[in-house]
């Protein structure tokens, strides 16, 4: 099993370049059941903090719902 931390989740939500695309493709593979992975509340907190730091409040709610 693969552990997903903020180094994957944050770029998936914030980066519009190739690193963000790669992170989104990875998370999509997990969602589709092609890879087995898990995460934690700490990673969730790190992603929310990172998104709130770099985006508006409204934009920061969307990634929280997908976590």
Residue pairs with C-beta under 8 A, 6 or more apart in sequence:
1 36
1 37
1 38
2 30
2 35
2 36
2 37
2 38
3 37
3 38
3 39
3 40
4 27
4 30
4 37
4 38
4 39
4 43
5 39
5 40
5 43
5 46
6 43
6 46
6 47
6 50
8 23
8 26
8 27
9 23
9 27
9 39
9 43
9 46
9 47
9 63
9 67
10 46
10 47
10 50
10 51
11 19
11 20
11 22
11 23
12 20
12 23
12 24
12 26
12 27
13 47
13 50
13 51
13 62
13 63
14 20
14 50
14 51
14 54
14 55
15 23
26 35
29 35
30 36
30 37
39 67
44 64
44 67
47 63
47 67
48 60
48 63
48 64
51 59
51 60
51 63
51 64
52 60
